[in-house]
């Protein structure tokens, strides 16, 4: 029921709901089902600062999702972006990402 279409009166809009859970799988609720996507392991010795990880995930995810690429690719981009940010001090990103 969480991802039920949004009723706008004259038509409904399908929803996609995404839960990030740190190192636990990303949950995507869409089209009446929930799918889990594994998060690549980041050794604790490499984690510097988790501030901004969620925002980075959204940026990476949306960069692919808005191009209508597969959900797997969008989640992978989100995980990549979050993984880069947590390895740096502050919410910063390298000049040339390698995604």
N, C-alpha and C positions, 0 to 999 in steps of 0.2 A: 504494500500500500504506500510505502514511502516514496516510490518513484512513479506513482500514478500520474497520468497526464494532468496538466494544469488546465482547469476549465476557465476559458475566457468568454463564456457566453455563446458566441456564434461559432467558435471552434475550440478544439483542445490542442495543447502543445505537449508533445512527449517530453518527459524529463529524464535526465540522467543525474544520479546522485553518487558522489564519490567520497569515500572515507579513506583518509590516510591514517596510518597507525604506527608511525615510526618504522621500526624494522619488521613489523608484522605485515602480512599481505595487504595490498590496496584492495578495497572492496568497491566494485562498481555495480550499482543497481540501475538497470535499464531494461525497458521492454518486458517488464514482469519477471525478471530473473536477476540474481546476484552472482557476479563473477569475481573470483579472487585472482590477483596478479602478484606474484612474488616480488619482493624488493631485493635488489642485489645487496649482498653483504658488504658492509663497510666496517673494517676492523676498528674496534674502539680506540686503538692507538692512533688512528687517523682522524678521529672526530675532534674538531677544534671548537666549533661553535654552532649550535643548532638553531640560533635565531635566524629567521627568514627561510627555513627549510620548506615550510608549507607554502609560502608565497612563491618560492622558486619552483616547487612542484606545479603549482597552478600555471605559472608562466610557460614552463616546458610543455605541460599537458595541452594548454590552449594553442600553442604554436603549431601543434599537429592536428588537434581536433578541429580547429577552424578551417583546416585544409581538407576536411572530410577524409582524413587518413584513418586506418583501422584503429579501434580502441587500444589494441595491444601496443601500437606505435605511439599513441598519445600518452599512455601510462608509462611506457619506457622513457619517453622524453621527460616526463615529469620526474620520474625516479632519477634519471641522469642529472637533471638540474639540481634537485635537492641534494644528491650525493656530492656534487661539486661544491655547493655552498657550505655544507657542514664540514668540509675539509679546510675551510678558510676562516680567518678571523673577521667578524662582522659579516654583514650580508653583502658579500662581494663575489664577483665572478671574473674568471680570467678573460683576457682580451680575445682569445681565440678558443672557444669551446671545441671539443672533439666529438660531438654527437653525430 
